Amino acid sequence: MNDSQLSSSGNSSQPAQRSGRGVSLRWRIAALTLALLIIFAGILASSVTAVVAGTLESYQRSLLENDALELQKLYAGSKPGSTSPGSLGGVRVQIFNSDGSDLLRRETGFDVPVSTVRSALKANTYWHPPTQPQWLALLVPLRVGTRTPNAVLLVATDSTYIKTLSSNVQATVLMTSVALVGLALAGGYLSAQLGLRPLVQVAAQARALNERNLVALEYSGPRDELGVLVATLNLLVSRLKRAFEAQTVFLAEVAHELRTPLTAIEGYLRRASKDPTAAPQALADAQRVTASMTRLVSDLLQLSRGEVVQEFVPHILDWRDTLKAISSEFPGVTLTLPNERLELLGDPDRLMQLGRNLTANAVRAATHPAAVRLSLRRDGAMLELSVSDDGAGIPAEVLPRIFQKFVKGKGGGSGLGLAIAKQIVAAHGGQIAASNSSNGGACFTVTIPALLEDDV
């Protein structure tokens, strides 16, 4: 998978949001790096130029100050009327009266404003001639002998070299920066390619995922941003896998839950066709099972939507009668009942559904129907139903979740029957537990409060 595929849409079945492939992530990173480097190069060039120009001008001012000090000493010892050259070593020299006139009456020189001259009488003043801004002038107070106590000395030099040198430095820095930017761009692209390689590999695995291939993404890197993303995606993949499995298994569970009552109805109708005298009872039994199937289908639909079994129509009944009817639907199953009545307040159809689910699971897991044992007894204020078999038992890793939806053991099924059973028991105020027998096989125990005399 290349980088352009990484930046494109992952689902080809969706409508395209735009035409073209777009710019890959690594090129966007390289372009962003280039833009930052260009900005940095511009800031660096401007900063270096400003530092160089400032340093040179500071150095030039110190030279002017030294020249001015030497000339102050020279003129302070001069006799009245003496003169000095107007330019020494590339430095121009002028002397002004306090009114701004040239003391030496030279025809060439700078026209310094009177305000600047008077300001220089009080303190040293730097000045750039407006018509010749490349020159830098320093004006200092000057005493010539004893006859001119209020004069100003001007010392000026051409500072064109500062601008020239600063421009050369700026051009050099820019050229060097451009070369470095080119190297940095190549390095940035290579770094992005190497850095994004794990992301590209993860994206390739993600593109291979579908409803038939939901496997965890492999990533061996550190717990960084990509590691957190992969962990989150793996959690999502796990949830999607369970959802798809639940969707697939629901149809199988419907078939499993409806197979037993349909078999019973078929048996009743066959009995009615063979024995006309038994037809009324057989049809009544078929009608009863049909009503139970209707409620079962409703329960399955509720479970598929995450709802609970809420319908509960209580009657006073003897639980032994319910178990006798269930054992007749499963020939060969061993049923052990006490002689005393075991009454409770419950929904007969729900209890029938409960016993049928547990018995059908046990028959499917057992080696033969006779190995399935149904036992009912009284334990104080509770009635206890036990359904056991001699099958392979419940795996240890499945046992804590056996009553959750779509969790199933080795016996088969698809995991809704026990979820329905748990809700039915809870609706009757009881509890249900699962365990493995010491001699092999699974055992389900249901306890429901018995109907006491005070309750009648």
Rosetta blueprint (number, residue, H / E / L):
1 M L
2 N L
3 D H
4 S H
5 Q H
6 L H
7 S H
8 S L
9 S L
10 G L
11 N L
12 S L
13 S L
14 Q L
15 P L
16 A L
17 Q L
18 R L
19 S L
20 G L
21 R L
22 G L
23 V L
24 S L
25 L H
26 R H
27 W H
28 R H
29 I H
30 A H
31 A H
32 L H
33 T H
34 L H
35 A H
36 L H
37 L H
38 I H
39 I H
40 F H
41 A H
42 G H
43 I H
44 L H
45 A H
46 S H
47 S H
48 V H
49 T H
50 A H
51 V H
52 V H
53 A H
54 G H
55 T H
56 L H
57 E H
58 S H
59 Y H
60 Q H
61 R H
62 S H
63 L H
64 L H
65 E H
66 N H
67 D H
68 A H
69 L H
70 E H
71 L H
72 Q H
73 K H
74 L H
75 Y H
76 A H
77 G L
78 S L
79 K L
80 P L
81 G L
82 S L
83 T L
84 S L
85 P L
86 G L
87 S E
88 L E
89 G L
90 G L
91 V E
92 R E
93 V E
94 Q E
95 I E
96 F E
97 N E
98 S L
99 D L
100 G L
101 S L
102 D E
103 L L
104 L L
105 R L
106 R L
107 E L
108 T L
109 G L
110 F L
111 D L
112 V L
113 P L
114 V H
115 S H
116 T H
117 V H
118 R H
119 S H
120 A H
121 L H
122 K H
123 A L
124 N L
125 T E
126 Y E
127 W E
128 H L
129 P L
130 P L
131 T L
132 Q L
133 P L
134 Q L
135 W E
136 L E
137 A E
138 L E
139 L E
140 V E
141 P E
142 L E
143 R E
144 V E
145 G L
146 T L
147 R L
148 T E
149 P E
150 N E
151 A E
152 V E
153 L E
154 L E
155 V E
156 A E
157 T E
158 D E
159 S L
160 T H
161 Y H
162 I H
163 K H
164 T H
165 L H
166 S H
167 S H
168 N H
169 V H
170 Q H
171 A H
172 T H
173 V H
174 L H
175 M H
176 T H
177 S H
178 V H
179 A H
180 L H
181 V H
182 G H
183 L H
184 A H
185 L H
186 A H
187 G H
188 G H
189 Y H
190 L H
191 S H
192 A H
193 Q H
194 L H
195 G H
196 L L
197 R H
198 P H
199 L H
200 V H
201 Q H
202 V H
203 A H
204 A H
205 Q H
206 A H
207 R H
208 A L
209 L L
210 N E
211 E L
212 R L
213 N E
214 L L
215 V L
216 A L
217 L L
218 E L
219 Y L
220 S L
221 G L
222 P L
223 R L
224 D L
225 E H
226 L H
227 G H
228 V H
229 L H
230 V H
231 A H
232 T H
233 L H
234 N H
235 L H
236 L H
237 V H
238 S H
239 R H
240 L H
241 K H
242 R H
243 A H
244 F H
245 E H
246 A H
247 Q H
248 T H
249 V H
250 F H
251 L H
252 A H
253 E H
254 V H
255 A H
256 H H
257 E H
258 L H
259 R H
260 T H
261 P H
262 L H
263 T H
264 A H
265 I H
266 E H
267 G H
268 Y H
269 L H
270 R H
271 R H
272 A H
273 S H
274 K H
275 D L
276 P H
277 T H
278 A H
279 A H
280 P H
281 Q H
282 A H
283 L H
284 A H
285 D H
286 A H
287 Q H
288 R H
289 V H
290 T H
291 A H
292 S H
293 M H
294 T H
295 R H
296 L H
297 V H
298 S H
299 D H
300 L H
301 L H
302 Q H
303 L H
304 S H
305 R L
306 G L
307 E L
308 V L
309 V L
310 Q L
311 E L
312 F L
313 V L
314 P L
315 H E
316 I E
317 L E
318 D E
319 W H
320 R H
321 D H
322 T H
323 L H
324 K H
325 A H
326 I H
327 S H
328 S H
329 E H
330 F L
331 P L
332 G L
333 V L
334 T E
335 L E
336 T E
337 L L
338 P L
339 N L
340 E L
341 R L
342 L L
343 E E
344 L E
345 L E
346 G E
347 D L
348 P H
349 D H
350 R H
351 L H
352 M H
353 Q H
354 L H
355 G H
356 R H
357 N H
358 L H
359 T H
360 A H
361 N H
362 A H
363 V H
364 R H
365 A H
366 A L
367 T L
368 H L
369 P H
370 A H
371 A H
372 V L
373 R E
374 L E
375 S E
376 L E
377 R E
378 R E
379 D E
380 G L
381 A L
382 M E
383 L E
384 E E
385 L E
386 S E
387 V E
388 S E
389 D L
390 D L
391 G L
392 A L
393 G L
394 I L
395 P L
396 A L
397 E L
398 V L
399 L H
400 P H
401 R H
402 I L
403 F L
404 Q L
405 K L
406 F L
407 V L
408 K L
409 G L
410 K L
411 G L
412 G L
413 G L
414 S L
415 G L
416 L L
417 G H
418 L H
419 A H
420 I H
421 A H
422 K H
423 Q H
424 I H
425 V H
426 A H
427 A H
428 H L
429 G L
430 G L
431 Q E
432 I E
433 A E
434 A E
435 S E
436 N E
437 S L
438 S L
439 N L
440 G L
441 G L
442 A E
443 C E
444 F E
445 T E
446 V E
447 T E
448 I E
449 P E
450 A L
451 L L
452 L L
453 E H
454 D H
455 D H
456 V L
